[in-house]
Amino acid sequence: MTRLIAGVLAVVLGANALAQLGAPLWWYDAVPGVPGTGAFNPHFVRDIGAAYLVTALGLAWFAWRPVQGWPALVAGALFLALHSGIHLFDASCSASPIPDLIRDLPGVYLPTLLAAGIALVRKPKEF
C-alpha cells in the first residue's frame, strides 16, 4: 500500500512541479493563498517547481524500487517537511492562522505527512 501511495503522490507532486516549471503565472494564480505571499516571481516559482520535481522523482523511485529508492524518498520528505515548516511559521504569524492552516492542509501538510510516514514505516533493514 505504501508503494501505491508513494506512486500517487509522485504523480500529483510531479504534475504540480510541471505546472510550476511550464506555466508559472497560471500556477501562481490557480493555487489558493499563493498570491497573498507576495508579487509574482517566475524564477522563484520555477525554483520551487524544480524542488517538487526532484521530490516527485524520489517518491516514484521508491514506488518502483523501495529499497534502492528509500534514500531519495527521505530527501523528498525532508524538503516537504521544511516547506511545511515555513507554512506553519507563516500561518502562526498571520492574522488568520486557522484558515491558513486549513487552506494548506491538502496541498502542503498532507503530502508531508504521507511521505514522512512512508519513509519511517518502510525504512529498509540495511539502513
DSSP file with accessible surface (Angstrom, degrees, kcal/mol):
  #  RESIDUE AA STRUCTURE BP1 BP2  ACC     N-H-->O    O-->H-N    N-H-->O    O-->H-N    TCO  KAPPA ALPHA  PHI   PSI    X-CA   Y-CA   Z-CA
    1    1 A M     >        0   0  166      0, 0.0     4,-2.5     0, 0.0     5,-0.2   0.000 360.0 360.0 360.0 -37.3    0.0    0.0    0.0
    2    2 A T  H  >  +     0   0   28      1,-0.2     4,-2.6     2,-0.2     5,-0.2   0.872 360.0  52.9 -64.5 -33.9    2.9    2.4    0.8
    3    3 A R  H  > S+     0   0  113      2,-0.2     4,-2.4     1,-0.2    -1,-0.2   0.902 109.6  48.7 -66.7 -39.6    4.2    2.0   -2.7
    4    4 A L  H  > S+     0   0  112      2,-0.2     4,-2.7     1,-0.2     5,-0.2   0.936 112.2  47.8 -64.2 -46.5    0.9    2.8   -4.2
    5    5 A I  H  X S+     0   0   55     -4,-2.5     4,-2.8     1,-0.2     5,-0.2   0.926 112.2  50.1 -61.3 -43.5    0.5    5.9   -2.0
    6    6 A A  H  X S+     0   0    0     -4,-2.6     4,-2.4     1,-0.2    -1,-0.2   0.906 111.1  50.0 -61.9 -40.2    4.1    7.0   -3.0
    7    7 A G  H  X S+     0   0   22     -4,-2.4     4,-2.0     2,-0.2    -2,-0.2   0.924 112.1  45.9 -65.2 -44.0    3.3    6.5   -6.6
    8    8 A V  H  X S+     0   0   84     -4,-2.7     4,-2.6     2,-0.2     5,-0.2   0.930 113.5  49.8 -64.8 -43.6    0.1    8.5   -6.5
    9    9 A L  H  X S+     0   0   13     -4,-2.8     4,-3.0    -5,-0.2     5,-0.3   0.898 108.0  54.5 -62.6 -38.0    1.9   11.2   -4.5
   10   10 A A  H  X S+     0   0    9     -4,-2.4     4,-2.3    -5,-0.2    -1,-0.2   0.914 109.8  47.0 -61.2 -42.7    4.7   11.2   -7.1
   11   11 A V  H  X S+     0   0  107     -4,-2.0     4,-2.5     2,-0.2    -2,-0.2   0.940 115.0  45.4 -65.7 -45.6    2.1   11.8   -9.9
   12   12 A V  H  X S+     0   0   85     -4,-2.6     4,-2.2     2,-0.2    -2,-0.2   0.949 117.9  41.9 -65.2 -49.0    0.3   14.6   -8.0
   13   13 A L  H  X S+     0   0    7     -4,-3.0     4,-2.5     1,-0.2    -1,-0.2   0.862 113.8  54.0 -68.1 -33.8    3.5   16.4   -6.9
   14   14 A G  H  X S+     0   0   11     -4,-2.3     4,-2.6    -5,-0.3    -2,-0.2   0.906 107.9  49.4 -65.0 -40.2    5.1   15.8  -10.4
   15   15 A A  H  X S+     0   0   60     -4,-2.5     4,-2.2     2,-0.2    -2,-0.2   0.921 111.2  49.8 -64.6 -41.4    2.0   17.5  -12.1
   16   16 A N  H  X S+     0   0   41     -4,-2.2     4,-2.4     1,-0.2    -2,-0.2   0.933 111.1  49.8 -60.4 -44.7    2.3   20.4   -9.7
   17   17 A A  H  X S+     0   0    0     -4,-2.5     4,-2.6     1,-0.2     5,-0.2   0.917 109.5  50.1 -61.6 -44.4    6.1   20.7  -10.5
   18   18 A L  H  X S+     0   0  108     -4,-2.6     4,-2.9     1,-0.2     5,-0.3   0.881 110.2  50.9 -64.9 -35.5    5.5   20.6  -14.2
   19   19 A A  H  X S+     0   0   22     -4,-2.2     4,-2.7     2,-0.2     8,-0.4   0.923 111.5  47.9 -66.0 -42.0    2.8   23.3  -13.9
   20   20 A Q  H  < S+     0   0    0     -4,-2.4    -2,-0.2     1,-0.2    -1,-0.2   0.898 118.0  41.2 -64.6 -39.9    5.2   25.5  -11.9
   21   21 A L  H  < S+     0   0   56     -4,-2.6    -2,-0.2    -5,-0.2    -1,-0.2   0.884 126.5  31.4 -75.2 -39.1    8.0   24.9  -14.4
   22   22 A G  H  < S+     0   0   64     -4,-2.9    -3,-0.2    -5,-0.2    -2,-0.2   0.749 135.0  18.9 -94.8 -26.9    5.9   25.3  -17.6
   23   23 A A     X  +     0   0   39     -4,-2.7     4,-2.7    -5,-0.3     5,-0.2  -0.464  66.4 162.4-142.4  64.0    3.2   27.7  -16.6
   24   24 A P  H  > S+     0   0    9      0, 0.0     4,-2.7     0, 0.0     5,-0.1   0.861  76.6  49.4 -60.6 -36.6    4.4   29.6  -13.5
   25   25 A L  H  > S+     0   0   90      2,-0.2     4,-2.3     1,-0.2     5,-0.2   0.927 112.1  48.4 -69.4 -41.8    1.9   32.5  -13.8
   26   26 A W  H  > S+     0   0  166      2,-0.2     4,-2.0     1,-0.2    -1,-0.2   0.940 113.7  47.8 -59.6 -46.6   -1.1   30.2  -14.3
   27   27 A W  H  X S+     0   0   29     -4,-2.7     4,-2.0    -8,-0.4    -2,-0.2   0.931 109.6  53.2 -59.2 -46.1    0.1   28.2  -11.2
   28   28 A Y  H  < S+     0   0   25     -4,-2.7    -1,-0.2     1,-0.2    -2,-0.2   0.897 115.4  39.9 -57.2 -43.7    0.6   31.3   -9.2
   29   29 A D  H  < S+     0   0  106     -4,-2.3    -1,-0.2     1,-0.2    -2,-0.2   0.769 115.5  52.4 -77.4 -25.6   -3.0   32.5   -9.9
   30   30 A A  H  < S+     0   0   52     -4,-2.0    -2,-0.2    -5,-0.2    -1,-0.2   0.775  89.6  80.6 -85.0 -27.9   -4.5   29.0   -9.6
   31   31 A V  S >< S-     0   0   47     -4,-2.0     3,-1.6    -5,-0.2    -1,-0.0  -0.706  86.4-116.7 -89.3 122.2   -3.2   27.9   -6.2
   32   32 A P  T 3  S+     0   0   94      0, 0.0    -2,-0.1     0, 0.0    -1,-0.1  -0.268  94.5  11.7 -57.7 133.9   -5.2   29.3   -3.2
   33   33 A G  T >  S+     0   0   26     -4,-0.1     3,-0.5     1,-0.0     4,-0.3   0.100  95.6 104.2  91.1 -22.6   -3.2   31.6   -1.0
   34   34 A V  G X  S+     0   0   22     -3,-1.6     3,-2.5     1,-0.2     4,-0.3   0.936  75.8  54.6 -63.0 -47.0   -0.2   31.9   -3.3
   35   35 A P  G >  S+     0   0   59      0, 0.0     3,-1.1     0, 0.0    -1,-0.2   0.826 101.5  62.4 -58.3 -24.6   -0.9   35.5   -4.5
   36   36 A G  G <  S+     0   0   75     -3,-0.5    -2,-0.2     1,-0.2     3,-0.1   0.557  89.8  69.5 -75.4  -6.5   -1.1   36.5   -0.8
   37   37 A T  G <  S-     0   0  106     -3,-2.5     2,-0.3     1,-0.3    -1,-0.2   0.549 115.2 -74.8 -89.5  -7.9    2.6   35.6   -0.3
   38   38 A G  S <  S-     0   0   37     -3,-1.1    -1,-0.3    -4,-0.3     3,-0.1  -0.807  71.8 -27.1 141.1 179.9    3.9   38.4   -2.5
   39   39 A A  S    S-     0   0   93     -2,-0.3     2,-0.1     1,-0.1    -3,-0.0  -0.253  74.8 -89.9 -64.8 149.9    4.4   39.6   -6.0
   40   40 A F        -     0   0   68      1,-0.0    -1,-0.1     4,-0.0   -15,-0.1  -0.394  44.1-179.4 -61.7 130.4    4.7   37.0   -8.8
   41   41 A N     >  -     0   0   82     -2,-0.1     4,-2.4     1,-0.1     5,-0.2  -0.899  12.7-165.4-133.9 102.1    8.3   36.0   -9.4
   42   42 A P  H  > S+     0   0   51      0, 0.0     4,-2.4     0, 0.0     5,-0.2   0.868  89.2  53.9 -60.8 -34.8    8.6   33.4  -12.2
   43   43 A H  H  > S+     0   0  123      2,-0.2     4,-2.4     1,-0.2     5,-0.2   0.939 110.0  47.0 -64.4 -44.2   12.1   32.4  -11.3
   44   44 A F  H  > S+     0   0  120      2,-0.2     4,-2.3     1,-0.2     5,-0.2   0.917 111.4  50.5 -63.9 -43.4   11.1   31.7   -7.7
   45   45 A V  H  X S+     0   0    6     -4,-2.4     4,-2.3     1,-0.2    -1,-0.2   0.928 112.4  47.4 -61.3 -43.0    8.1   29.6   -8.8
   46   46 A R  H  X S+     0   0  107     -4,-2.4     4,-2.4    -5,-0.2    -1,-0.2   0.877 108.0  55.8 -67.9 -37.9   10.3   27.6  -11.1
   47   47 A D  H  X S+     0   0   82     -4,-2.4     4,-1.8     2,-0.2    -1,-0.2   0.941 111.0  43.9 -57.5 -46.8   12.9   27.1   -8.4
   48   48 A I  H  X S+     0   0   39     -4,-2.3     4,-2.5     1,-0.2    -2,-0.2   0.892 110.4  56.4 -67.4 -35.8   10.2   25.6   -6.1
   49   49 A G  H  X S+     0   0    0     -4,-2.3     4,-2.3    -5,-0.2    -1,-0.2   0.891 104.7  52.7 -60.5 -38.4    8.9   23.6   -9.1
   50   50 A A  H  X S+     0   0   45     -4,-2.4     4,-2.3     2,-0.2    -1,-0.2   0.924 109.1  48.9 -63.7 -41.8   12.3   22.1   -9.5
   51   51 A A  H  X S+     0   0   30     -4,-1.8     4,-2.3     1,-0.2    -2,-0.2   0.910 111.6  49.6 -64.3 -40.1   12.4   21.0   -5.9
   52   52 A Y  H  X S+     0   0   11     -4,-2.5     4,-2.7     2,-0.2    -1,-0.2   0.877 108.5  53.2 -66.3 -35.6    8.9   19.5   -6.2
   53   53 A L  H  X S+     0   0   54     -4,-2.3     4,-2.5     2,-0.2    -2,-0.2   0.931 109.2  48.0 -66.1 -42.5   10.0   17.6   -9.4
   54   54 A V  H  X S+     0   0  103     -4,-2.3     4,-2.2     2,-0.2    -2,-0.2   0.923 112.3  50.3 -62.7 -40.8   13.0   16.1   -7.5
   55   55 A T  H  X S+     0   0    4     -4,-2.3     4,-2.4     2,-0.2    -2,-0.2   0.928 110.3  49.3 -61.7 -45.5   10.7   15.2   -4.7
   56   56 A A  H  X S+     0   0    6     -4,-2.7     4,-2.6     1,-0.2    -2,-0.2   0.906 110.3  50.8 -62.3 -40.6    8.2   13.5   -7.1
   57   57 A L  H  X S+     0   0  108     -4,-2.5     4,-2.6     2,-0.2    -1,-0.2   0.892 109.1  51.6 -65.9 -37.6   11.1   11.6   -8.7
   58   58 A G  H  X S+     0   0    4     -4,-2.2     4,-2.3     2,-0.2    15,-0.3   0.918 111.1  47.3 -64.0 -41.9   12.3   10.4   -5.3
   59   59 A L  H  X S+     0   0    2     -4,-2.4     4,-2.5     2,-0.2    -2,-0.2   0.908 112.5  49.9 -64.5 -41.0    8.8    9.2   -4.5
   60   60 A A  H  X S+     0   0   42     -4,-2.6     4,-2.1     2,-0.2    -2,-0.2   0.904 109.0  51.7 -65.2 -41.0    8.5    7.5   -7.9
   61   61 A W  H  X S+     0   0  120     -4,-2.6     4,-3.4     1,-0.2     8,-0.3   0.932 111.0  47.9 -60.8 -45.3   11.8    5.7   -7.4
   62   62 A F  H  < S+     0   0    0     -4,-2.3    -2,-0.2     7,-0.4    -1,-0.2   0.924 110.2  52.0 -61.3 -42.8   10.7    4.4   -4.0
   63   63 A A  H  < S+     0   0   20     -4,-2.5    -1,-0.2     1,-0.2    -2,-0.2   0.869 117.8  38.8 -61.5 -34.7    7.4    3.2   -5.5
   64   64 A W  H  < S+     0   0  172     -4,-2.1    -2,-0.2     1,-0.2    -1,-0.2   0.916 138.0  10.7 -80.8 -47.5    9.3    1.4   -8.2
   65   65 A R     X  -     0   0  120     -4,-3.4     4,-3.0    -5,-0.2     5,-0.3  -0.774  69.8-172.2-135.8  86.7   12.2    0.1   -6.1
   66   66 A P  H  > S+     0   0   20      0, 0.0     4,-1.1     0, 0.0     7,-0.1   0.857  82.3  44.6 -55.8 -44.2   11.6    0.6   -2.4
   67   67 A V  H  4 S+     0   0   58      1,-0.2     3,-0.4     2,-0.2    -5,-0.1   0.961 121.0  38.3 -68.3 -48.0   15.0   -0.4   -1.0
   68   68 A Q  H  4 S+     0   0  104      1,-0.2     4,-0.3     2,-0.1    -1,-0.2   0.846 120.5  46.7 -70.9 -33.2   17.0    1.5   -3.6
   69   69 A G  H  X S+     0   0    0     -4,-3.0     4,-2.3    -8,-0.3    -7,-0.4   0.566  84.3  93.5 -88.0  -6.8   14.7    4.5   -3.7
   70   70 A W  H  X S+     0   0   34     -4,-1.1     4,-2.6    -3,-0.4     5,-0.2   0.906  83.4  51.6 -57.3 -45.0   14.3    4.9    0.1
   71   71 A P  H  > S+     0   0   58      0, 0.0     4,-2.2     0, 0.0    -1,-0.2   0.903 110.8  49.1 -60.2 -37.0   17.1    7.5    0.5
   72   72 A A  H  > S+     0   0   23     -4,-0.3     4,-2.4    -3,-0.3    -2,-0.2   0.887 109.4  52.6 -67.5 -37.5   15.5    9.6   -2.3
   73   73 A L  H  X S+     0   0    0     -4,-2.3     4,-2.9   -15,-0.3     5,-0.2   0.928 108.9  50.1 -60.8 -44.4   12.2    9.3   -0.6
   74   74 A V  H  X S+     0   0   55     -4,-2.6     4,-2.3     2,-0.2    -2,-0.2   0.920 110.0  49.8 -62.1 -43.2   13.8   10.6    2.6
   75   75 A A  H  X S+     0   0   61     -4,-2.2     4,-2.1     2,-0.2    -1,-0.2   0.927 113.0  46.6 -61.9 -43.7   15.3   13.5    0.8
   76   76 A G  H  X S+     0   0    6     -4,-2.4     4,-2.5     1,-0.2    -2,-0.2   0.908 111.3  51.4 -64.7 -41.3   12.0   14.4   -0.8
   77   77 A A  H  X S+     0   0    8     -4,-2.9     4,-2.6     1,-0.2    -1,-0.2   0.870 107.3  54.5 -63.9 -34.3   10.2   14.0    2.6
   78   78 A L  H  X S+     0   0  105     -4,-2.3     4,-2.6     2,-0.2     5,-0.2   0.927 107.9  48.4 -65.6 -44.4   12.8   16.4    4.1
   79   79 A F  H  X S+     0   0   53     -4,-2.1     4,-2.9     1,-0.2     5,-0.2   0.951 112.8  48.8 -57.8 -47.2   12.1   19.0    1.5
   80   80 A L  H  X S+     0   0    1     -4,-2.5     4,-2.7     1,-0.2    -2,-0.2   0.898 111.2  50.1 -61.2 -39.0    8.3   18.6    2.1
   81   81 A A  H  X S+     0   0   44     -4,-2.6     4,-2.3     2,-0.2    -1,-0.2   0.919 112.2  46.4 -66.4 -42.4    8.9   18.9    5.9
   82   82 A L  H  X S+     0   0  112     -4,-2.6     4,-2.0     2,-0.2    -2,-0.2   0.921 112.7  50.4 -65.5 -41.0   10.9   22.0    5.6
   83   83 A H  H  X S+     0   0   30     -4,-2.9     4,-2.0    -5,-0.2    -2,-0.2   0.922 110.8  49.4 -61.9 -42.8    8.4   23.5    3.2
   84   84 A S  H  X S+     0   0    8     -4,-2.7     4,-2.8     1,-0.2    -1,-0.2   0.888 106.8  56.2 -63.4 -38.3    5.6   22.7    5.7
   85   85 A G  H  X S+     0   0   34     -4,-2.3     4,-2.6     2,-0.2    -1,-0.2   0.897 105.8  50.5 -60.7 -39.8    7.6   24.3    8.5
   86   86 A I  H  X S+     0   0   98     -4,-2.0     4,-2.8     1,-0.2    -1,-0.2   0.929 111.5  48.3 -63.2 -43.0    7.7   27.5    6.5
   87   87 A H  H  X S+     0   0   40     -4,-2.0     4,-2.5     2,-0.2    -2,-0.2   0.894 110.7  50.8 -65.6 -39.4    4.0   27.4    6.0
   88   88 A L  H  X S+     0   0   89     -4,-2.8     4,-2.4     2,-0.2    -1,-0.2   0.923 111.9  47.4 -62.8 -44.4    3.4   26.7    9.7
   89   89 A F  H  X S+     0   0  130     -4,-2.6     4,-1.2     2,-0.2    -2,-0.2   0.939 112.6  48.5 -61.4 -48.2    5.6   29.6   10.7
   90   90 A D  H  < S+     0   0   87     -4,-2.8     4,-0.5     1,-0.2     3,-0.4   0.904 111.8  49.8 -60.6 -40.7    3.8   31.9    8.2
   91   91 A A  H >< S+     0   0    2     -4,-2.5     3,-1.2     1,-0.2    -1,-0.2   0.908 107.1  54.8 -64.2 -39.4    0.4   30.8    9.5
   92   92 A S  H 3< S+     0   0   82     -4,-2.4    -1,-0.2     1,-0.3    -2,-0.2   0.753 111.5  45.3 -66.9 -22.8    1.5   31.4   13.1
   93   93 A C  T 3< S+     0   0   85     -4,-1.2    -1,-0.3    -3,-0.4    -2,-0.2   0.445  97.5  97.1 -95.7  -3.6    2.4   35.0   12.2
   94   94 A S  S <  S-     0   0   36     -3,-1.2    -3,-0.0    -4,-0.5     6,-0.0  -0.387  81.2-120.3 -87.7 166.9   -0.7   35.7   10.1
   95   95 A A  S    S+     0   0  111      1,-0.3    -1,-0.1    -2,-0.1    -4,-0.1   0.666 112.5  36.8 -74.9 -17.6   -3.9   37.4   11.2
   96   96 A S     >  +     0   0   52      1,-0.1     4,-1.9    -5,-0.1    -1,-0.3  -0.550  67.9 161.3-134.7  71.3   -5.9   34.3   10.3
   97   97 A P  H  > S+     0   0   50      0, 0.0     4,-2.6     0, 0.0     5,-0.2   0.888  72.5  52.2 -64.1 -40.6   -3.8   31.2   11.3
   98   98 A I  H  > S+     0   0  107      1,-0.2     4,-2.6     2,-0.2     5,-0.2   0.955 111.2  45.2 -65.9 -49.5   -6.6   28.6   11.5
   99   99 A P  H  > S+     0   0   76      0, 0.0     4,-2.7     0, 0.0    -1,-0.2   0.897 113.7  52.0 -59.6 -35.8   -7.9   29.3    8.0
  100  100 A D  H  X S+     0   0   26     -4,-1.9     4,-2.0     2,-0.2    -2,-0.2   0.921 110.2  47.6 -64.7 -43.2   -4.4   29.4    6.6
  101  101 A L  H  X S+     0   0   54     -4,-2.6     4,-0.8     2,-0.2    -1,-0.2   0.922 114.0  47.0 -62.7 -42.9   -3.6   26.0    8.2
  102  102 A I  H >< S+     0   0  112     -4,-2.6     3,-0.7     1,-0.2    -2,-0.2   0.918 110.4  52.5 -66.2 -42.7   -6.8   24.6    6.8
  103  103 A R  H 3< S+     0   0   92     -4,-2.7     4,-0.4     1,-0.2    -1,-0.2   0.889 114.4  42.9 -59.1 -39.8   -6.2   26.0    3.3
  104  104 A D  H 3X>S+     0   0   12     -4,-2.0     4,-2.4     1,-0.2     5,-1.6   0.549  89.7  92.8 -87.1  -5.9   -2.7   24.4    3.3
  105  105 A L  I <<>S+     0   0   91     -4,-0.8     5,-2.8    -3,-0.7    -1,-0.2   0.938  89.6  37.7 -56.4 -52.8   -3.7   21.1    4.7
  106  106 A P  I  45S+     0   0   88      0, 0.0    -1,-0.2     0, 0.0    -2,-0.1   0.900 126.6  33.5 -71.9 -35.3   -4.4   19.2    1.4
  107  107 A G  I  45S+     0   0   45     -4,-0.4    -2,-0.2     3,-0.1    -3,-0.1   0.687 133.2  18.0 -96.3 -17.8   -1.6   20.6   -0.7
  108  108 A V  I  X5S+     0   0   12     -4,-2.4     4,-1.2     3,-0.1    -3,-0.2   0.756 127.1  34.1-117.1 -57.5    1.2   21.2    1.9
  109  109 A Y  I  ><S+     0   0   24     -5,-1.6     4,-2.7    -8,-0.2     5,-0.2   0.897 113.1  54.7 -77.1 -39.9    0.8   19.2    5.1
  110  110 A L  H  ><S+     0   0   84     -5,-2.8     4,-2.7    -6,-0.3     5,-0.2   0.944 108.5  48.2 -62.9 -47.1   -0.9   16.1    3.9
  111  111 A P  H  > S+     0   0   10      0, 0.0     4,-2.7     0, 0.0     5,-0.3   0.906 112.7  50.9 -59.1 -36.6    1.8   15.3    1.3
  112  112 A T  H  X S+     0   0   14     -4,-1.2     4,-2.8     2,-0.2     5,-0.3   0.945 110.9  46.9 -63.7 -48.3    4.4   15.9    4.0
  113  113 A L  H  X S+     0   0  116     -4,-2.7     4,-2.3     1,-0.2    -1,-0.2   0.904 114.7  47.3 -61.9 -40.8    2.7   13.5    6.5
  114  114 A L  H  X S+     0   0   62     -4,-2.7     4,-2.6    -5,-0.2     5,-0.2   0.953 115.2  43.5 -66.1 -49.5    2.3   10.8    3.8
  115  115 A A  H  X S+     0   0    1     -4,-2.7     4,-2.4    -5,-0.2    -2,-0.2   0.929 117.5  45.4 -64.5 -44.7    5.9   11.0    2.6
  116  116 A A  H  X S+     0   0   35     -4,-2.8     4,-2.3    -5,-0.3    -1,-0.2   0.909 113.0  51.3 -65.8 -40.5    7.4   11.2    6.1
  117  117 A G  H  X S+     0   0   31     -4,-2.3     4,-2.7    -5,-0.3     5,-0.2   0.926 110.8  47.7 -62.2 -43.6    5.1    8.4    7.3
  118  118 A I  H  X S+     0   0    8     -4,-2.6     4,-2.7     1,-0.2    -1,-0.2   0.926 110.5  52.5 -62.4 -44.4    6.1    6.1    4.4
  119  119 A A  H  < S+     0   0    9     -4,-2.4    -1,-0.2    -5,-0.2    -2,-0.2   0.903 114.0  43.2 -60.0 -40.0    9.8    6.9    5.0
  120  120 A L  H >< S+     0   0  145     -4,-2.3     3,-0.7     1,-0.2    -2,-0.2   0.911 118.0  43.3 -72.2 -42.4    9.5    5.9    8.7
  121  121 A V  H 3< S+     0   0  113     -4,-2.7    -2,-0.2     1,-0.2    -3,-0.2   0.853 118.7  42.4 -73.0 -34.8    7.4    2.8    8.2
  122  122 A R  T 3< S+     0   0   89     -4,-2.7    -1,-0.2    -5,-0.2    -2,-0.2   0.090  72.5 147.2-105.6  23.7    9.3    1.4    5.2
  123  123 A K    <   -     0   0  118     -3,-0.7   -56,-0.1    -4,-0.1    -3,-0.1  -0.418  50.4-122.2 -60.6 123.8   12.9    2.0    6.3
  124  124 A P    >   -     0   0   15      0, 0.0     3,-1.4     0, 0.0    -1,-0.1  -0.291  13.8-119.2 -67.2 154.7   15.0   -0.9    4.8
  125  125 A K  T 3  S+     0   0  207      1,-0.3    -2,-0.1     0, 0.0   -58,-0.0   0.762 108.6  68.3 -65.8 -24.4   16.9   -3.0    7.2
  126  126 A E  T 3         0   0  143      1,-0.1    -1,-0.3   -59,-0.0    -3,-0.0   0.691 360.0 360.0 -68.5 -20.1   20.2   -2.1    5.5
  127  127 A F    <         0   0  112     -3,-1.4    -1,-0.1     0, 0.0    -4,-0.0  -0.454 360.0 360.0 -97.3 360.0   19.9    1.5    6.8
